[in-house]
């Protein structure tokens, strides 16, 4: 796959791009991707939902579509897109709900992620249509059955053993917990610690289910610093230049419990399986705190849309929506999601970073991992 660069890119962005794409393996990997809008590549386009990114300026810097929206909730590539390219993926894993997804599953894999979805089934009900994590894994089970039918059990087992699985979920569950205007599950909120335990426990259940279905190399992303996203900062009337300490504290508490769960899973499953904890929280927080060193000019405001309700980022000509000139200078694309420039940095660190950002091994090492 040719490496294409958006016209808005800064010199630092290009340097990061070259580092991310270094030493790609000769053999591409197949990817199976689960999660929310951070990695959704268009599944929600096939649902009746309020959570869609199928109108301009979404995708404005996505060279592979000519700058047209693809259902990605950002201006260009997602973190999963960048990692896939860097590891030799010939084409992006298509959305499962797209008509042609089964035709691509043997080469590129499948993307099951759904914007506004969560680990809990109830999360995102305000948006109507979405595919919760549990349903995403049920969809993978159907994909697996098709792979078994085509390849046979022995070959399918080997195929899935080499594939990379990515799970990026939990942000929407926490956002709904934080939101005072949306009663959590229609009743009183859990105690924060109970909520964190429940969220981590439910995700662990789904990770074990994936493992039972043949997944052996699984990257599990934690939840980023939600207290810094424009939506939460506006929701809590956070002063300019600051993040919500309470939101970040809740998120960090969950992340710590998730990391412990991942450590236990690696112990329980043995060397046949590898679960990698992706510390996106620390990566993104470092970018926000040292944004100028990373080449950004704005760390906390959205490039597209407003910093107050309804946070719209659709229709450039619409007076309710604004779009910055240079997307590579902004950390946040809209009120919820990072820009492609940030996704490149995060992907690069997860690919080749040390144990502080990816543990027990990084994503490139995971892709090359072989159990003997």
C-alpha positions in Angstrom: 0.0 0.0 0.0 1.4 3.4 -0.9 1.9 5.8 1.9 -0.2 8.9 1.2 0.0 12.1 3.2 -2.7 14.7 3.7 -1.8 18.1 2.3 -2.2 19.7 5.7 0.7 17.8 7.2 3.5 19.6 9.1 7.2 18.5 8.8 6.9 16.8 12.3 3.9 14.9 11.1 5.9 13.6 8.1 8.8 12.6 10.4 6.4 10.6 12.6 4.9 9.0 9.5 8.2 7.8 8.3 9.0 6.3 11.7 5.7 4.5 11.9 6.1 2.9 8.5 9.7 1.7 9.0 10.6 -2.0 8.9 7.2 -3.3 7.7 7.3 -7.1 7.6 7.1 -8.9 4.3 3.9 -10.7 5.1 0.9 -8.6 6.0 -1.3 -9.3 9.0 -5.1 -9.8 9.1 -6.9 -7.5 11.6 -10.1 -8.0 13.5 -11.1 -4.7 15.2 -13.6 -4.2 18.0 -14.7 -1.0 19.8 -16.3 2.4 19.5 -16.0 5.5 17.3 -12.3 5.7 17.9 -11.9 2.8 15.5 -15.2 2.6 13.7 -14.7 2.7 9.9 -18.3 2.9 8.8 -20.4 0.3 10.5 -22.8 3.0 11.8 -23.4 4.1 8.3 -25.5 0.9 8.0 -27.6 1.6 11.1 -30.5 3.9 12.0 -28.5 6.0 14.5 -27.8 9.5 15.5 -24.1 8.6 15.8 -22.7 8.9 12.3 -19.7 10.5 10.6 -20.9 10.2 7.0 -21.0 13.9 6.1 -18.2 16.4 5.3 -15.8 17.4 6.7 -15.3 14.0 8.3 -12.6 12.2 6.2 -11.4 15.5 4.7 -7.8 14.3 4.9 -8.5 10.6 4.2 -6.5 10.3 0.9 -7.8 6.8 0.2 -11.4 8.2 -0.3 -10.3 11.4 -2.0 -11.3 13.3 1.1 -14.8 12.0 1.3 -16.5 10.7 4.5 -16.1 7.0 5.1 -17.8 6.7 8.5 -14.5 7.3 10.4 -15.0 9.8 13.2 -11.9 11.8 12.4 -10.4 13.8 9.5 -8.2 10.9 8.3 -7.0 7.5 9.5 -7.7 5.9 12.8 -5.1 4.4 15.1 -6.0 1.0 13.9 -5.6 2.1 10.3 -2.1 3.4 10.9 -1.0 0.3 12.7 -2.4 -1.9 10.0 -0.5 0.0 7.3 2.7 -0.1 9.3 2.5 -3.9 9.6 2.0 -4.4 5.9 -1.8 -4.5 5.6 -2.7 -4.2 1.9 -6.1 -2.7 2.5 -8.0 -1.5 5.5 -10.3 -4.0 7.3 -13.8 -3.1 6.0 -16.8 -2.6 8.3 -18.6 -5.8 9.1 -22.0 -4.4 8.1 -20.8 -3.4 4.6 -22.0 -5.7 1.8 -18.5 -6.7 0.7 -16.9 -7.3 4.1 -16.9 -11.1 3.8 -14.9 -10.9 0.5 -12.1 -9.1 2.3 -11.9 -11.1 5.5 -9.2 -13.5 4.4 -6.8 -10.7 3.4 -7.4 -7.6 5.5 -9.8 -8.9 8.2 -12.9 -7.2 9.5 -13.8 -4.2 11.6 -16.8 -4.6 13.9 -16.4 -1.3 15.8 -19.5 0.9 16.2 -19.7 4.6 17.2 -21.4 5.3 20.5 -21.2 1.7 21.6 -19.8 0.5 24.9 -18.8 -2.5 26.9 -22.2 -2.5 28.6 -25.1 -3.3 26.2 -27.1 -0.3 27.4 -24.4 2.2 26.6 -25.3 4.5 23.7 -29.0 3.9 23.8 -29.6 7.6 23.5 -28.2 7.4 19.9 -30.6 4.6 19.0 -28.6 2.3 16.7 -25.2 1.0 17.7 -23.5 -2.4 18.1 -22.4 -3.2 21.7 -19.2 -5.0 22.2 -20.9 -8.3 23.0 -22.8 -8.2 19.7 -19.6 -7.3 17.9 -18.0 -10.5 19.2 -21.1 -12.4 18.1 -20.6 -11.0 14.6 -17.0 -12.3 14.8 -18.3 -15.7 15.7 -20.2 -15.7 12.4 -17.0 -14.6 10.6 -15.1 -17.4 12.3 -17.7 -19.9 11.1 -17.3 -18.7 7.6 -13.5 -19.0 7.8 -13.8 -22.5 9.1 -16.1 -23.4 6.3 -13.6 -22.0 3.7 -10.3 -23.2 5.2 -11.1 -26.1 7.4 -10.4 -26.3 11.1 -6.6 -26.8 11.1 -5.9 -24.0 8.6 -8.4 -21.7 10.3 -6.9 -22.2 13.7 -3.5 -21.3 12.3 -4.9 -18.3 10.5 -6.6 -16.9 13.6 -3.5 -17.6 15.7 -1.5 -15.2 13.5 -4.2 -12.5 13.2 -4.1 -9.4 15.3 -7.2 -8.5 17.4 -7.7 -5.0 18.7 -10.3 -4.0 21.3 -10.8 -0.3 22.0 -13.9 0.2 24.2 -15.0 1.8 27.5 -14.9 5.5 26.6 -18.6 5.8 26.1 -19.5 3.8 29.2 -17.5 6.3 31.3 -18.8 9.3 29.4 -22.4 8.2 30.2 -21.4 7.7 33.8 -20.1 11.2 33.9 -23.0 12.8 32.2 -25.5 14.4 34.6 -28.2 14.8 31.9 -28.4 11.1 31.1 -29.3 8.8 34.1 -27.0 5.8 33.9 -29.1 2.8 32.8 -32.2 4.7 34.0 -31.3 4.4 37.6 -28.9 5.8 40.2 -25.2 5.6 39.3 -23.0 2.9 40.8 -20.4 3.8 43.3 -17.3 4.8 41.2 -15.3 1.8 42.4 -18.1 -0.6 41.7 -18.6 0.9 38.3 -14.9 0.5 37.4 -14.9 -3.1 38.7 -18.0 -3.9 36.7 -16.6 -2.3 33.5 -13.3 -4.2 33.8 -15.0 -7.4 34.7 -17.3 -7.3 31.7 -14.5 -6.5 29.3 -12.5 -9.4 30.7 -15.4 -11.7 30.0 -15.5 -10.6 26.4 -11.7 -10.9 26.0 -11.9 -14.5 27.3 -14.7 -15.2 24.8 -12.5 -13.9 22.0 -9.7 -16.2 23.1 -12.1 -19.1 23.2 -13.0 -18.3 19.6 -9.4 -18.6 18.5 -7.9 -15.1 19.1 -4.3 -15.4 20.3 -2.8 -11.9 19.8 -5.0 -9.3 21.4 -4.3 -5.6 21.9 -6.5 -4.0 24.5 -6.6 -0.2 24.6 -7.3 1.6 27.9 -9.5 4.8 28.0 -7.8 8.1 27.2 -7.9 11.3 29.3 -11.6 11.9 28.9 -11.3 14.9 31.3 -9.5 16.7 28.5 -11.8 16.2 25.6 -13.8 19.3 24.6 -17.1 17.7 25.4 -16.3 17.0 29.0 -14.5 20.3 29.5 -17.6 22.1 28.3 -20.0 19.8 30.3 -18.2 20.6 33.5 -17.4 24.3 32.7 -13.6 23.6 33.0 -11.5 26.8 32.6 -9.4 27.3 29.5 -6.2 25.3 29.4 -7.4 22.9 32.1 -8.8 19.4 32.2 -11.5 17.8 34.4 -9.5 16.3 37.3 -12.5 14.2 38.5 -13.2 12.7 35.0 -9.5 11.8 34.6 -9.4 10.4 38.1 -12.3 8.1 37.3 -10.8 7.0 34.0 -7.4 6.4 35.6 -9.0 4.3 38.3 -10.6 2.1 35.6 -7.4 1.9 33.6 -5.4 0.6 36.6 -8.0 -2.1 37.2 -8.0 -3.0 33.5 -4.2 -3.3 33.5 -4.3 -5.7 36.4 -6.9 -7.8 34.6 -4.7 -8.0 31.5 -1.8 -9.1 33.6 -3.9 -11.9 35.1 -5.2 -12.9 31.7 -1.6 -13.4 30.5 -0.8 -15.5 33.5 -4.0 -17.6 33.1 -3.8 -18.2 29.4 -0.1 -19.0 29.3 2.3 -18.4 26.4 -0.2 -19.6 23.8 -1.9 -16.3 24.0 -0.7 -12.7 24.4 -2.8 -9.8 25.7 -1.1 -6.4 25.3 -2.2 -3.5 27.4 -2.1 -0.3 25.3 -1.6 2.7 27.5 -3.3 5.4 25.3 -4.1 7.5 28.4 -0.4 8.3 29.1 0.4 8.8 25.5 -2.4 11.3 24.8 -1.9 13.1 28.1 1.8 13.6 27.3 0.8 15.0 23.9 -1.6 17.4 25.5 0.8 18.5 28.2 3.7 18.9 25.7 1.7 19.8 22.6 4.2 22.4 21.3 7.1 19.9 21.4 4.9 17.6 19.3 4.3 20.3 16.7 0.8 21.2 17.7 -0.6 24.7 18.3 -3.9 23.9 20.0 -4.2 21.1 22.6 -7.7 21.3 24.0 -10.1 23.0 21.4 -11.8 21.0 18.6 -10.5 21.7 15.1 -14.1 21.1 13.8 -17.3 22.1 15.4 -17.8 24.1 18.6 -16.7 23.7 22.2 -20.3 23.9 23.4 -23.6 22.1 22.5 -24.5 20.7 20.1 -20.8 20.2 19.2 -21.6 19.8 15.5 -18.9 18.9 13.0 -20.9 18.4 9.9 -21.4 20.6 6.8 -18.6 23.0 6.3 -21.0 25.6 4.9 -23.2 25.3 8.0 -22.8 28.3 10.3 -22.9 26.0 13.3 -19.7 24.3 12.2 -16.2 25.6 11.9 -13.1 23.9 10.5 -9.5 24.8 11.3 -7.2 25.4 8.4 -4.4 23.0 9.4 -5.6 19.8 11.1 -2.1 18.7 11.9 -1.8 21.6 14.4 -4.8 20.4 16.5 -4.9 17.6 19.0 -8.7 17.2 18.8 -10.6 16.9 15.6 -14.1 17.3 17.1 -15.5 17.4 20.6 -14.7 13.7 21.2 -12.1 12.4 18.8 -8.4 13.1 18.1 -7.0 14.2 14.7 -5.2 11.9 12.3 -2.0 13.6 13.4 -2.5 12.4 17.0 -3.5 9.0 15.8 -0.1 8.7 14.0 1.8 9.5 17.1 -0.2 7.1 19.3 0.1 4.3 16.8 3.8 4.9 16.5 4.3 4.6 20.2 2.2 1.5 20.6 4.0 -0.1 17.7 7.6 0.5 18.9 7.3 1.9 22.5 8.6 0.5 25.7 6.6 -1.2 28.5 5.4 2.2 29.8 3.1 2.5 26.8 2.6 -1.1 25.7 3.0 -4.1 28.0 4.2 -6.8 28.3 5.4 -6.3 24.7 4.7 -3.7 22.1 2.4 -4.2 19.1 5.1 -4.8 16.6 6.6 -7.5 18.9 3.1 -8.9 19.3 2.7 -9.2 15.5 6.0 -11.2 15.3 5.2 -13.3 18.4 5.3 -17.0 17.8 4.5 -19.6 20.4 6.7 -22.7 20.2 
